Amino acid sequence: MSYPFVPRDWQERFVREYQTNTPKNFLLEGCTSAGKTGGALYAYVFLKDGLDWKFLISVVPSEHLKKQYAQDAKNLFGLNLYSVVPQM
């Protein structure tokens, strides 16, 4: 399937690094507008079949960012994310 997302160089390197090492935990860190959301979603879409991933968990700090993340997932990769709002 073709997606409108075109990965940046660092995003390609990130996916290759993850694929080569397949760590249990991986921290993706970057400044505002660096492409962290696209990079994380790209990694999931690119690696999910080969690594037999069944689901994606994304944690964001606010309701606004949750909606933005879900919209980016849909627009860039056609993913429909189910969002869970913690009960306070």
C-alpha positions as CSV (number, residue, x, y, z in Angstrom):
1,M,0.0,0.0,0.0
2,S,1.2,3.5,-0.8
3,Y,1.2,6.2,1.8
4,P,1.5,10.0,1.4
5,F,4.3,10.0,4.0
6,V,7.8,10.5,2.7
7,P,10.3,9.7,5.5
8,R,13.1,12.1,6.3
9,D,16.7,10.8,6.4
10,W,16.8,10.5,10.2
11,Q,13.5,8.6,10.2
12,E,14.8,6.0,7.7
13,R,17.9,5.6,9.9
14,F,15.8,5.2,13.0
15,V,13.7,2.4,11.4
16,R,16.9,0.7,10.1
17,E,18.5,0.9,13.6
18,Y,15.4,-0.4,15.3
19,Q,15.1,-3.2,12.8
20,T,18.7,-4.2,13.2
21,N,18.8,-4.2,17.0
22,T,15.1,-4.8,17.8
23,P,15.5,-3.5,21.4
24,K,12.8,-4.1,24.0
25,N,12.6,-0.4,24.7
26,F,13.5,2.5,22.4
27,L,13.3,6.2,23.0
28,L,12.6,8.5,20.1
29,E,13.5,12.1,21.1
30,G,13.4,15.3,19.0
31,C,12.5,18.9,19.1
32,T,9.2,20.4,18.1
33,S,8.2,19.7,14.5
34,A,11.1,17.3,14.0
35,G,8.8,14.6,12.8
36,K,8.5,12.4,15.9
37,T,4.9,11.4,15.2
38,G,5.5,10.6,11.6
39,G,8.7,8.7,12.5
40,A,7.0,6.6,15.1
41,L,4.0,5.8,12.9
42,Y,6.4,5.1,10.0
43,A,8.3,2.6,12.2
44,Y,5.1,0.9,13.2
45,V,3.8,0.5,9.7
46,F,7.1,-0.5,8.3
47,L,8.0,-3.0,11.0
48,K,4.6,-4.4,12.2
49,D,4.4,-7.4,9.9
50,G,8.0,-8.5,10.1
51,L,8.0,-8.2,13.9
52,D,4.5,-9.6,14.2
53,W,3.2,-6.5,16.1
54,K,-0.5,-6.7,16.9
55,F,-1.0,-3.3,18.3
56,L,0.4,0.2,18.9
57,I,0.3,2.1,22.2
58,S,0.9,5.8,22.0
59,V,0.9,8.0,25.1
60,V,0.6,11.8,24.7
61,P,0.3,14.5,27.4
62,S,-2.9,16.2,26.4
63,E,-6.3,15.8,24.7
64,H,-5.3,18.2,21.9
65,L,-2.2,16.1,21.1
66,K,-4.1,12.9,21.3
67,K,-6.5,14.2,18.6
68,Q,-3.6,15.5,16.5
69,Y,-1.7,12.2,16.7
70,A,-4.8,10.2,15.7
71,Q,-5.4,12.6,12.8
72,D,-1.8,12.3,11.6
73,A,-2.1,8.5,11.8
74,K,-5.2,8.6,9.6
75,N,-3.9,11.1,7.1
76,L,-0.4,9.7,6.8
77,F,-0.9,6.0,7.0
78,G,-4.7,5.3,7.0
79,L,-4.6,4.1,10.6
80,N,-7.7,4.4,12.7
81,L,-6.5,4.7,16.3
82,Y,-8.8,3.9,19.2
83,S,-8.2,6.3,21.9
84,V,-8.7,5.6,25.6
85,V,-9.2,8.5,28.0
86,P,-8.1,7.7,31.5
87,Q,-10.8,8.1,34.1
88,M,-9.8,10.6,36.8
